Amino acid sequence: MITSSYFKKHKKNYRSLKDQQLTIAAKANIFICIIFCLFWTIYFAFTQMWVIVYMDICFTLISIFSFFLIYINRISAGILLSQAVLLVFPVVFCLFFDVATPDRPRVAHLFLPAGAILGYLNYRREPSFLQIVLILLSIGCFIFFSGSSFTLDSAIPLSEDIRDHGGWIATCVATLMICISIYTMQLEIQVVFQKVC
């Protein structure tokens, strides 16, 4: 009886710590995503590229809502929504705006692994079929856009000036988001290891 009570309490504490770590990682990634979208919204508004501006505003609002969901402790729902943003936004951008050229590779697809890793952390906490679908779609799209230069005929390629600096900014932001998720995963492994020991 005492042993059973101890393990239940230990499991509850472990779950609570896991939730805290995942919440921090999710909030950090979503916050970075919001700042990134706002930056480009202002930039593209000055260049009068209104299609991208409206798209950025839409994804920014969705990201803010997902941040709110996590804030009110709807962690899985918030992460699922943010993962959907990190899937749809890069795919749309790769198809219509981020066109690979001999001088400039596309970079928007680098956000796809960030969403997949965040989704995997959430799946470890609360497995669901939708989560698996989003993870597999993110990985599949990342492989597809990494290995091909496919774009739509109706694509509106960004100018070389924008891609020159924007590519580096997007790469740095995507790498930062991936590093945050990997660090959170490493913390989880440490907790599991301590639990076993």
Contacts in CASP RR format, 6 or more apart in sequence:
PFRMAT RR
TARGET T0000
AUTHOR 0000-0000-0000
METHOD contacts of the structure
MODEL  1
MITSSYFKKHKKNYRSLKDQQLTIAAKANIFICIIFCLFWTIYFAFTQMW
VIVYMDICFTLISIFSFFLIYINRISAGILLSQAVLLVFPVVFCLFFDVA
TPDRPRVAHLFLPAGAILGYLNYRREPSFLQIVLILLSIGCFIFFSGSSF
TLDSAIPLSEDIRDHGGWIATCVATLMICISIYTMQLEIQVVFQKVC
10 195 0 8 1.000
14 191 0 8 1.000
14 195 0 8 1.000
15 125 0 8 1.000
17 191 0 8 1.000
18 124 0 8 1.000
18 125 0 8 1.000
18 188 0 8 1.000
18 191 0 8 1.000
19 75 0 8 1.000
19 125 0 8 1.000
21 184 0 8 1.000
21 187 0 8 1.000
21 188 0 8 1.000
21 191 0 8 1.000
22 75 0 8 1.000
22 79 0 8 1.000
22 121 0 8 1.000
22 122 0 8 1.000
22 125 0 8 1.000
22 184 0 8 1.000
23 70 0 8 1.000
23 75 0 8 1.000
24 184 0 8 1.000
25 118 0 8 1.000
25 121 0 8 1.000
25 180 0 8 1.000
25 181 0 8 1.000
25 183 0 8 1.000
25 184 0 8 1.000
26 70 0 8 1.000
26 75 0 8 1.000
26 78 0 8 1.000
26 79 0 8 1.000
26 82 0 8 1.000
26 118 0 8 1.000
26 122 0 8 1.000
27 67 0 8 1.000
27 70 0 8 1.000
27 71 0 8 1.000
28 180 0 8 1.000
29 82 0 8 1.000
29 114 0 8 1.000
29 115 0 8 1.000
29 118 0 8 1.000
29 177 0 8 1.000
29 180 0 8 1.000
29 181 0 8 1.000
30 63 0 8 1.000
30 66 0 8 1.000
30 67 0 8 1.000
30 70 0 8 1.000
30 82 0 8 1.000
31 67 0 8 1.000
32 173 0 8 1.000
32 176 0 8 1.000
32 177 0 8 1.000
32 180 0 8 1.000
33 59 0 8 1.000
33 63 0 8 1.000
33 82 0 8 1.000
33 85 0 8 1.000
33 86 0 8 1.000
33 177 0 8 1.000
34 60 0 8 1.000
34 63 0 8 1.000
34 64 0 8 1.000
34 67 0 8 1.000
36 170 0 8 1.000
36 173 0 8 1.000
37 56 0 8 1.000
37 57 0 8 1.000
37 59 0 8 1.000
37 60 0 8 1.000
37 63 0 8 1.000
38 56 0 8 1.000
38 60 0 8 1.000
39 169 0 8 1.000
40 52 0 8 1.000
40 56 0 8 1.000
41 53 0 8 1.000
41 56 0 8 1.000
41 57 0 8 1.000
41 60 0 8 1.000
44 50 0 8 1.000
44 52 0 8 1.000
44 53 0 8 1.000
44 56 0 8 1.000
45 53 0 8 1.000
47 162 0 8 1.000
51 156 0 8 1.000
52 97 0 8 1.000
55 89 0 8 1.000
55 92 0 8 1.000
59 85 0 8 1.000
59 88 0 8 1.000
59 89 0 8 1.000
62 81 0 8 1.000
62 84 0 8 1.000
62 85 0 8 1.000
63 82 0 8 1.000
63 85 0 8 1.000
65 81 0 8 1.000
66 77 0 8 1.000
66 78 0 8 1.000
66 79 0 8 1.000
66 81 0 8 1.000
66 82 0 8 1.000
66 85 0 8 1.000
67 78 0 8 1.000
67 82 0 8 1.000
69 75 0 8 1.000
69 77 0 8 1.000
69 78 0 8 1.000
69 81 0 8 1.000
70 78 0 8 1.000
70 79 0 8 1.000
75 122 0 8 1.000
75 125 0 8 1.000
75 126 0 8 1.000
76 122 0 8 1.000
76 125 0 8 1.000
76 126 0 8 1.000
76 128 0 8 1.000
76 131 0 8 1.000
79 118 0 8 1.000
79 119 0 8 1.000
79 121 0 8 1.000
79 122 0 8 1.000
80 119 0 8 1.000
80 122 0 8 1.000
80 128 0 8 1.000
80 130 0 8 1.000
80 131 0 8 1.000
80 134 0 8 1.000
82 115 0 8 1.000
82 118 0 8 1.000
83 115 0 8 1.000
83 116 0 8 1.000
83 118 0 8 1.000
83 119 0 8 1.000
83 122 0 8 1.000
83 131 0 8 1.000
83 134 0 8 1.000
83 135 0 8 1.000
83 138 0 8 1.000
84 134 0 8 1.000
86 111 0 8 1.000
86 112 0 8 1.000
86 114 0 8 1.000
86 115 0 8 1.000
86 118 0 8 1.000
86 138 0 8 1.000
87 112 0 8 1.000
87 115 0 8 1.000
87 134 0 8 1.000
87 137 0 8 1.000
87 138 0 8 1.000
87 141 0 8 1.000
89 108 0 8 1.000
89 111 0 8 1.000
90 108 0 8 1.000
90 109 0 8 1.000
90 110 0 8 1.000
90 111 0 8 1.000
90 112 0 8 1.000
90 141 0 8 1.000
90 145 0 8 1.000
91 109 0 8 1.000
91 112 0 8 1.000
91 141 0 8 1.000
91 145 0 8 1.000
93 108 0 8 1.000
94 106 0 8 1.000
94 108 0 8 1.000
94 109 0 8 1.000
94 145 0 8 1.000
94 151 0 8 1.000
95 150 0 8 1.000
95 151 0 8 1.000
95 152 0 8 1.000
95 155 0 8 1.000
96 151 0 8 1.000
96 152 0 8 1.000
96 154 0 8 1.000
96 155 0 8 1.000
96 156 0 8 1.000
97 108 0 8 1.000
97 155 0 8 1.000
97 156 0 8 1.000
97 157 0 8 1.000
97 158 0 8 1.000
98 106 0 8 1.000
98 107 0 8 1.000
98 108 0 8 1.000
98 109 0 8 1.000
98 158 0 8 1.000
98 163 0 8 1.000
99 106 0 8 1.000
99 149 0 8 1.000
99 151 0 8 1.000
99 155 0 8 1.000
99 157 0 8 1.000
99 158 0 8 1.000
100 106 0 8 1.000
100 149 0 8 1.000
100 151 0 8 1.000
101 157 0 8 1.000
101 160 0 8 1.000
103 160 0 8 1.000
104 160 0 8 1.000
104 163 0 8 1.000
104 164 0 8 1.000
104 167 0 8 1.000
106 145 0 8 1.000
106 149 0 8 1.000
107 166 0 8 1.000
107 167 0 8 1.000
107 170 0 8 1.000
107 171 0 8 1.000
107 174 0 8 1.000
108 145 0 8 1.000
108 170 0 8 1.000
109 141 0 8 1.000
109 142 0 8 1.000
109 145 0 8 1.000
109 146 0 8 1.000
110 170 0 8 1.000
110 171 0 8 1.000
110 174 0 8 1.000
110 175 0 8 1.000
111 170 0 8 1.000
111 173 0 8 1.000
111 174 0 8 1.000
111 177 0 8 1.000
112 138 0 8 1.000
112 139 0 8 1.000
112 140 0 8 1.000
112 141 0 8 1.000
112 142 0 8 1.000
112 145 0 8 1.000
113 138 0 8 1.000
113 139 0 8 1.000
113 142 0 8 1.000
113 174 0 8 1.000
113 178 0 8 1.000
114 174 0 8 1.000
114 177 0 8 1.000
114 178 0 8 1.000
114 181 0 8 1.000
115 138 0 8 1.000
115 177 0 8 1.000
115 181 0 8 1.000
116 134 0 8 1.000
116 135 0 8 1.000
116 138 0 8 1.000
116 139 0 8 1.000
116 142 0 8 1.000
117 178 0 8 1.000
117 181 0 8 1.000
117 182 0 8 1.000
117 185 0 8 1.000
118 181 0 8 1.000
119 131 0 8 1.000
119 134 0 8 1.000
119 135 0 8 1.000
120 135 0 8 1.000
120 185 0 8 1.000
121 181 0 8 1.000
121 184 0 8 1.000
121 185 0 8 1.000
121 188 0 8 1.000
122 131 0 8 1.000
123 131 0 8 1.000
123 132 0 8 1.000
123 135 0 8 1.000
124 188 0 8 1.000
144 150 0 8 1.000
151 157 0 8 1.000
END
